[in-house]
Amino acid sequence: MPRTTSLRYHAAMHAGAYILDLDGTLMPTHDLDNRCYWQAVHDVFGTGADPLDLGAFHHVTDDAILNEWSERTLERTLTPEERQAVCDRFLDRLEEAADSEPEAFHPFAGLTDWLEARAPGTLAIATGGWRRSATFKLAVAGLDRFDLPLAGSDDAPTRIGIMQAARRFLAPEAREATPTYLGDGAWDLAATRTLAWDFIGIASGDRARALERAGARRVLDSFLPLLS
């Protein structure tokens, strides 16, 4: 890009604060992640074979989904040992998927350039996933080199709580700005409305149309438009 455009771009990208979802936002792991999660649950409890619709759960985070599923299906609270067994098996399933479907872990177009243009302390990840699975996916995608602070389902049971935890990782001056959350789910958009944050959707196809129907004003199919 021309030097004047480049300077404007870098100045804009260094301003503000951005909190990022992970699956379906940084890389196309949304469907794979959901499939592996339910495979892990069914492996541990022998309860079925098919993934469940995330929209059917009150809070779309790994811990909250597992707890709600247990209350519905097992009619009891999980033990810590059962939760750990699901976490361990989930990571096993993700490792198998990374070997067989490596393309699902490729960062979306423009993401790495966009991350490189950000000033230190202006970015954090808020994922509904557990920390172990999230850090594994970032490593497979080669995004661990950015060393982004990460809040996940281990930090809070709700997406709003996770997003608030991620904001605390930002530099003091970035915490003063209204964050922009980048996500791919209707629950992401709903959380930003509750928090009065800005929102950019990263989605395509049915997921993009769902965000638009829910009222998202800006939905992109990659990070490339954010580079111009």
Disulfide bonds with the S-S distance in Angstrom:
none
